[in-house]
Amino acid sequence: NYYITNVKLTRTDGTVFAQPESYHLIQHDVAGSNHFHLADVPKGEYNSVTFMVGVDSARNTSGAQTGALAPDNKMFWTWNTGYIMAKLEGTSPAAPGETFAQHIGGFKDEFSSLRTVTLNFPSPLSISSTAEGEAEIKVDVLKWFGAVSCVSLAEDPNIMNPNATSKKIADNYANMFS
């Protein structure tokens, strides 16, 4: 699970459309949660999308909220006041006890897990009054463990607060999108 927030589309002329109230929780085990629409995008040709992985500091300091940001989504640390930006749980023979739970959060200081991703479209995305544009973003979850820095399930199977390893994972997950 992870948050995609603050979505922006950049036109070929350099102008930017920012989606208002842009907070999407992607849950790969929940059908349909990995698909969302951007409403009221102005007509034009767009060459890139930019988004944040995580929940910005303004929403993190506003307490628990509703919709994608509701605490019942199990992406809010009630004991540490703040959102889990991304989490990966599962089983692996590499992990002690063969289970792991890596909950990556924190938005302040040296261990901030907020990451901004910009992806260029292979060709301009055209939005008109008669046709919707569509972009497919792929996620390679294996990059969670080593896109930039190697993370070992044997050494760090469980992460529940901001630290040096969670910062490495955040650097990694910023690179899992294409």
VMD Tcl script that draws the C-alpha trace (Angstrom):
set ca {
  {0.00 0.00 0.00}
  {1.18 3.52 -0.68}
  {-0.10 7.03 -1.18}
  {0.07 8.86 -4.50}
  {-0.58 12.54 -3.78}
  {-0.12 16.04 -5.17}
  {-0.53 14.86 -8.77}
  {0.54 17.36 -11.44}
  {0.51 17.14 -15.23}
  {2.93 19.30 -17.21}
  {1.92 20.50 -20.66}
  {4.31 20.57 -23.57}
  {4.32 24.40 -23.22}
  {5.49 24.08 -19.60}
  {2.23 25.01 -17.85}
  {1.13 22.75 -15.02}
  {-2.25 21.35 -13.98}
  {-2.32 20.38 -10.30}
  {-5.14 18.08 -9.20}
  {-6.94 19.64 -6.23}
  {-7.32 17.45 -3.12}
  {-5.01 14.92 -4.70}
  {-4.79 12.01 -2.24}
  {-4.98 8.45 -3.55}
  {-4.36 5.29 -1.54}
  {-3.14 2.46 -3.74}
  {-3.80 -0.97 -2.25}
  {-2.74 -3.70 -4.63}
  {-4.85 -6.27 -2.78}
  {-8.02 -4.17 -3.19}
  {-9.61 -4.39 -6.65}
  {-9.90 -1.04 -8.37}
  {-7.74 0.94 -5.93}
  {-4.86 1.05 -8.37}
  {-6.89 3.12 -10.84}
  {-8.00 6.72 -10.40}
  {-9.24 9.59 -12.54}
  {-8.07 13.18 -12.70}
  {-11.16 15.34 -13.19}
  {-11.34 18.68 -15.01}
  {-7.94 18.44 -16.70}
  {-7.72 21.32 -19.19}
  {-7.46 20.45 -22.89}
  {-3.93 20.19 -24.16}
  {-0.89 18.08 -24.78}
  {0.91 16.84 -21.66}
  {4.41 15.40 -21.57}
  {4.88 14.36 -17.92}
  {3.27 13.56 -14.60}
  {4.69 14.42 -11.20}
  {3.43 13.04 -7.92}
  {4.49 12.54 -4.37}
  {4.75 9.13 -2.75}
  {3.40 9.84 0.70}
  {1.29 12.43 2.46}
  {2.57 16.01 2.56}
  {3.46 17.71 5.84}
  {0.32 19.89 5.86}
  {-1.95 16.83 5.95}
  {0.36 14.95 8.29}
  {0.01 17.67 10.92}
  {-3.77 17.96 10.50}
  {-4.54 14.71 12.34}
  {-6.61 11.84 11.04}
  {-8.95 12.66 8.16}
  {-11.47 11.06 5.80}
  {-11.49 9.28 2.43}
  {-8.11 7.96 1.36}
  {-6.63 9.55 4.48}
  {-9.07 7.91 6.94}
  {-7.41 6.05 9.84}
  {-9.48 2.92 9.14}
  {-7.33 2.42 6.02}
  {-4.61 1.30 8.44}
  {-2.13 3.79 7.02}
  {-2.02 6.13 10.04}
  {0.25 5.79 13.05}
  {-1.96 6.75 15.98}
  {0.97 6.27 18.39}
  {3.29 8.51 16.38}
  {0.79 10.92 14.79}
  {1.39 10.70 11.10}
  {0.76 8.75 7.98}
  {2.49 5.64 6.76}
  {3.62 6.71 3.29}
  {4.09 3.16 2.03}
  {4.00 -0.29 3.54}
  {4.91 -3.75 2.41}
  {3.99 -6.86 4.34}
  {4.38 -10.47 3.43}
  {6.26 -13.70 3.78}
  {9.76 -14.58 2.72}
  {12.16 -17.36 3.67}
  {14.81 -14.60 4.00}
  {12.96 -12.99 6.94}
  {13.30 -14.37 10.47}
  {10.06 -16.24 11.15}
  {9.42 -15.93 7.40}
  {7.22 -12.81 7.79}
  {7.99 -9.13 7.39}
  {6.21 -5.79 7.85}
  {7.91 -2.63 6.63}
  {5.82 0.48 7.38}
  {7.60 3.55 6.02}
  {6.56 6.93 7.37}
  {7.85 10.20 8.71}
  {7.90 13.57 7.00}
  {10.37 15.58 9.07}
  {14.09 15.98 9.24}
  {16.72 13.55 8.04}
  {14.48 10.47 7.88}
  {11.67 11.97 5.81}
  {10.10 9.33 3.60}
  {8.31 11.76 1.25}
  {9.53 11.36 -2.31}
  {8.61 13.20 -5.49}
  {8.51 11.25 -8.75}
  {8.39 12.70 -12.27}
  {7.67 10.42 -15.21}
  {7.87 11.55 -18.83}
  {5.27 10.13 -21.18}
  {6.71 8.26 -24.19}
  {4.60 10.53 -26.41}
  {2.40 13.50 -25.50}
  {-0.83 12.69 -23.70}
  {-3.65 14.46 -25.49}
  {-6.69 15.71 -23.58}
  {-9.57 17.16 -25.61}
  {-13.24 17.93 -25.09}
  {-14.15 14.68 -26.86}
  {-11.45 12.28 -25.66}
  {-9.96 11.37 -22.31}
  {-6.27 10.66 -22.08}
  {-5.03 7.60 -20.27}
  {-1.66 6.88 -18.73}
  {-0.56 3.58 -17.26}
  {2.08 3.70 -14.56}
  {3.81 0.43 -13.81}
  {5.24 -0.51 -10.42}
  {8.15 -2.88 -9.91}
  {7.85 -3.85 -6.23}
  {11.24 -5.59 -6.25}
  {12.85 -2.14 -6.47}
  {11.61 -1.59 -2.88}
  {14.57 -3.77 -1.84}
  {17.31 -2.41 -4.06}
  {16.68 0.30 -6.66}
  {19.23 2.60 -4.97}
  {20.31 0.86 -1.75}
  {20.13 -2.81 -0.87}
  {17.70 -3.61 1.96}
  {17.87 -7.03 3.57}
  {14.79 -8.76 4.95}
  {17.11 -10.87 7.10}
  {18.48 -7.73 8.77}
  {15.41 -5.45 8.73}
  {12.22 -7.53 8.47}
  {10.13 -5.14 10.60}
  {10.22 -1.36 10.40}
  {7.65 0.71 12.26}
  {9.27 4.13 12.63}
  {11.49 6.53 10.70}
  {15.15 5.47 10.66}
  {18.12 5.07 8.31}
  {16.71 1.90 6.71}
  {13.28 3.46 6.12}
  {15.04 6.36 4.38}
  {16.81 3.86 2.09}
  {13.51 2.17 1.30}
  {11.94 5.56 0.48}
  {14.79 6.24 -1.94}
  {14.15 2.82 -3.44}
  {10.37 3.13 -3.79}
  {10.73 6.47 -5.55}
  {12.37 4.45 -8.33}
  {9.81 1.66 -8.64}
  {7.51 3.63 -10.98}
  {7.74 3.73 -14.77}
}
mol new
graphics top color blue
foreach p $ca { graphics top sphere $p radius 0.5 }
foreach p [lrange $ca 0 end-1] q [lrange $ca 1 end] { graphics top cylinder $p $q radius 0.2 }
display resetview
